[in-house]
């Protein structure tokens, strides 16, 4: 009886031990893979030399662990494999000179929804700082803690910041002796005084003045009331949103995209195809809201705008003439892939996808249950007004979530799809 009682426990222990061994092997293999990737980074050699030099001199070290995010996911299908049709959008000029650059090229680039290439490897941006020696302090258990001083005074408003002398001098130089500027010349005020990208210049001008010219006095009055003491991101948010609104909606971004299509050198080739200008603008707006609108209510608040990389992407646009190098939101290559994949599935070209159309995605690789869950609007409620059909925005959201599963938005999308009993737990 004793043997029969202990045998199940021994068998269970062996099963647990075997499972732990498998987990250890998988974890070790992953760690080895991450280490090999880290050891091949450009700055790793310099880092190791610095560490060895400090060790030889018996200096104290403070090693910063590298980030595990070595690369970003890419679009799974090269653009060259996409089936072209009479409705295929034009390719960018660079394609004809050096062949269309595939999304799968070897250069590291952020995913579709992410911001400009910023701090993928934080260890490369940081310096090794010797660790500070801990200071011993006498513990005084009987001492009374000092009271916290009052930092909030109800009824007292914060004093408004004013324009500095440097800013006043710069404004006077830009406005010149006439003390007036046209909308075109106002771009200098936008970039040099306000510190926001030039593509917001027309939008800001329209919020200050309804006439064709603006006076120095009018701008100074506006600046003191709205911009003084504020950060560039706050000023950009003000320039984009409607008057008295507390958020940015999709309609607020349409004038910006119109200006971009008219003035950015990397989009000149779209000048003769207004239908694809509209589709490009729609795709960019979808990608911006996918990333910045964290609660998916169709509104970007000031806090969401400040936490997103939208402002940085606008600044990148100002410096970069090749639109495809601005990977965050504005890349024409990414738009081309999204649109062509949708067009390939939309066989009747009514700009709507049925469940049967969608099931052909990636060669029927999605299971029937996953397709049913997606069309059951479990992952995200469709914006399509036709029941049982997926529109272009719905497909773009799916594709962005499918191509980069490392983002919180994508994880949330697929968690809901896989949570079959909707109990908040995936087993």
JOQUISUL-V787145 format. One record per run of one state. SS is the DSSP state (alpha for helix, beta for strand, coil for the rest). FROM is the first residue (numbers start at 1). TO is the last residue. If there is no record, write none. Layout:
# JOQUISUL-V787145
((SS & FROM & TO) (SS & FROM & TO))
This chain:
# JOQUISUL-V787145
((coil & 1 & 1) (alpha & 2 & 39) (coil & 40 & 43) (alpha & 44 & 56) (coil & 57 & 78) (alpha & 79 & 81) (coil & 82 & 93) (alpha & 94 & 98) (coil & 99 & 121) (alpha & 122 & 125) (coil & 126 & 164) (alpha & 165 & 175) (coil & 176 & 179) (beta & 180 & 182) (coil & 183 & 186) (alpha & 187 & 193) (coil & 194 & 197) (alpha & 198 & 208) (coil & 209 & 212) (beta & 213 & 215) (alpha & 216 & 227) (coil & 228 & 231) (alpha & 232 & 240) (coil & 241 & 246) (beta & 247 & 248) (coil & 249 & 249) (alpha & 250 & 263) (coil & 264 & 264) (alpha & 265 & 270) (coil & 271 & 273) (alpha & 274 & 292) (coil & 293 & 299) (beta & 300 & 301) (alpha & 302 & 307) (coil & 308 & 309) (alpha & 310 & 319) (coil & 320 & 322) (alpha & 323 & 325) (coil & 326 & 331) (alpha & 332 & 345) (coil & 346 & 352) (beta & 353 & 353) (coil & 354 & 354) (alpha & 355 & 359) (coil & 360 & 367) (alpha & 368 & 375) (coil & 376 & 389) (beta & 390 & 390) (coil & 391 & 391) (alpha & 392 & 403) (coil & 404 & 407) (alpha & 408 & 418) (coil & 419 & 427))
